[in-house]
Amino acid sequence: MKKLFSVFLLLVFIAGCGYLPASKQARKVVGKNVYVDVVVSLQDPENAVIIKDATRRAVVTRFHSSLVPKDKARTILLVEMSGIGFIPLQYDENGYIIVYRAVVNIRVTRSSSAQSQSYTSRGNFDFSIEPNAVITDTQRFNAITNASLKALDSFVAQVGAEGSEL
């Protein structure tokens, strides 16, 4: 009973202080109908698919907006991957790399009828591999996907900060 009362007080406090999640603030800026486009890098075209899927997932799950065709969109998000890298973080006793950090840098341009704004975001994801092994395609895919989602979370936070000022 005491736990239930504590949770109730916490909810009353949060509702009473005017707290709104960043996703709600960001939706004020982005709107309900969003179109996502990704600039495909000729050097790394397979990652464009990862970024586009991650951005679409972020629009639906973070902004709670709908993906629509370009002609029906209130906002167009153009996502460009500025860079992907893998940094060794930890070595074993024989000098083999056993932990890497995937780093993804993205630039998102948000365009609407009123204005255009550009954002840069960075996300990283740490993962381990077996000593004296190479990064598998599956590990690379998962690392880039997770780092991209973190970079997009950073973008959501930036847009949410804009929304809180409205």
N, C-alpha and C positions, 0 to 999 in steps of 0.2 A: 504494500500500500504506500509505503514511504517512497519507493522508487517511482511509482506512478505519479505521485504528487510532485516529485522533483522534475519529472519529464514535463508535466503540465505547466509548472512554473517556468521552465526553460522555454517552452513554446510561447507562453504569454509574453515573456520578456522579448523574445526574438520578434514576434508579431508587433509588439508595442513600440519597439525602437525603430520601426520602419525599415528593417533589413530586407533587402531584395537580393536574390542570388545574382551573380555576374551574368548568368545566361539570360535572365529577365532584362537586365540593363542592356545587354548586347542586342537583344531582340528589338529594343526601341530603335537602335541605330540601323540594324540590318533589315528588319521588317519580316513579314510573313512569307513572302515568296522570293526565293533565291535561286540564281543560276550559277553553277560552278564550272569554270573552265581552267585548264591547266596547260601551261606552256611546256611543251615536250622538248627536253634537252636531247640534242643529237648524240651527245657523248654517253648519255645514260637514259635511254628511252623507257626501259622497263620500270624505272622508279617513278615515272610520270603516272603510271597506272596506280601505283601504291599511294602516291600523294592525292590523286583525284578521289580514290575510294576513301581515304582517310578524311579528306575535306568534306565529302558528301556525308560521311558518318557524323562528322562534327556539326555540320549544319542541322542535321536531324536531331542528334542527341544533345548538343550543347545549346544551340539557338532555339530549338523546338520550332524550326521553320520548315517550310515545304520546299522541295526541289521542283522547279518548274522549267519549262522551255524558256529560252532566252527572251522571246518576244512577250512573255507574260510576267517576267521577273521585275520586282521592284529594285532589287539589288543584284549586281553581278560581281562575283568574286573571281578574280584572275590570280591563280596561284602559280608561282614560279619558284623552282628549287634553285637556290643560290649556291648550294654546296652540300656534299655528303662526305663524311670522313670517318675513318675508324682509327681510334687512338688506343695504343696499348696502355693498360692501367696497372697490370700486375704480372709478375714473372714468377716461375717456380724456381726451385733451387738450382736447376740446370740452365737457367736463362731463357727458357721457352715462355712465350706469352700465354697466359691462361685466362686473362680477363681483358676484354676490349670495351671501349665506349664508342657507340655509334653517335655521330653528331650530324644533325640535319638543320640546315639554314634555309628558311623560306621567305619569300616576299609575297605579300598578299596585297592586291590592289582592289579596293572596294569602290565600285562605281554605282551611283544612282542618278536619277534625273537631276538632283540638286547639286551633287558634288562628287569628287573622286578623292580618295585618301589612300595612301600607301603605308604599309606596316612591314616591319621585319621581325621575324621570330626565330628562335633557336630552341631545339629540343634535343635531348640526349637520352640514351638508353644503354645501361651497362649489362654485359652478358659474358658468360664464361665459355671457354672451349677446352678441349682436351690438350694436354701438353704436346708439342710438336705436331699439331694438326692445323689445318687451314679452316677458315670460316666457310661453312657450308652455305649453299644457296638458301636453305630454309632458315638458318640462323641470320643470314644477311637480310632476308625478306622480313623476318620478325623484328629484327633490330631497327630497320629503317621504318617499318610501320609504327612501332612504338615510339620512336624518336619523333616521327612526323606528327603523331597524335599529341605529343607533349608540346611540339612547336605550335600546333593549332590551338592547344589550350592557352598558350601564351598569347596568341592572336585574340582568342575569345576574351581574355582578361583585359587586353588593350582596348577592345571595342566596348567591353563592359564599363571600363573607366570613362569612356566617352559618353556612354548612355547614362551614367550617374550624374553627369553634368547637365543633362537636358531637363 
